[in-house]
Amino acid sequence: MAKVDLTNGTKQILCDYRVDFYNICGNYIYFQTSIEDPALYRMKTDGTECELVKAGTHHDINVTSTYVYFTDYFISNLFIIFNSC
């Protein structure tokens, strides 16, 4: 995953993971990886403080000012966690 400064075109690599789904809230990006051990992660938009949110394959990542909602890909369970962004 990378970000690009639209004023000067500078590209910054945030992580080397393949990212399937993501959503941004404030200074955080919530994203689903499809590496050997797929998982939902949270990371600051500058690429720091990457942390595991929940192991497994998830989709429909929706973020509000209070909660993060996401669905398990295989069994369609909805998860809700507190959003601290």
N, C-alpha and C positions, 0 to 999 in steps of 0.2 A: 504494500500500500504506500502511496506517495501523495504529497500535496504539491501544488504549483502556485507560486506567487503570481497573480494575474497582472501585476504592474510591471514586473521585469522578467517573467518567464522562468525564474529560478525554481528548480525541482528539488524537493527534499524527500528522501526515502524515510518513511516512518517505521516500517517493519518489513520483513522478508516473507511474511505469511501470504498465502493465497487467501483472499478475502471474498466470500460469497455474498454476504449481506452486511450492511452497516447502517448506522444512524448516528447523527451527531447531536449533542445537547451541550450547549455552553462550551466548556473547554475539554469535553470528553467525546471520544468516538467509541461506540459499542459496535463490535464486529464479530462475525462468525467465520471461523477458519475451516479449511478442509484439508488439514495436514493429516498425518497418520493418526493422531488422536484429536479429532475435531472438537472444537469448544467455542464458547462465546467468551470474548474478552472485552475489557474496557481499558482504554489508553488515553492519555492526554493528547490534545491535537498537535502538540509539539513532538510527539513520539516517545515521551517518557512515561514512567509509571504504568507499564502494561501489566494488567493483572487478570487472572482467571475469574470469570463470573460463574460459569457453569459448564462442566464437561458435557459433551454430546453434540448432536447436530440440531440446530435450531433455525428458525426463520421468523418472518413477520416481527422484526425488532422495532418496537415503537417506544418512544421516549417522551415523557411529560416532565414537567418541573418537579414532580413528586415520585413517579414510578417508572420502571422499565418493564415493558410487557414483551414476552417472546413465546413462541410456540415450539414444542418438541416436534421435530420433523417426522418422526416415525409413528408416534402415538397421539399426536395432536393435543397434548396437554398444554394448557396455557399457564405460564409462570409469571408471577408478578414480584418484583423486588423493589426495594427502596432506592430511589435515585439520589445520589449525593453530589450531583454536578451543580 
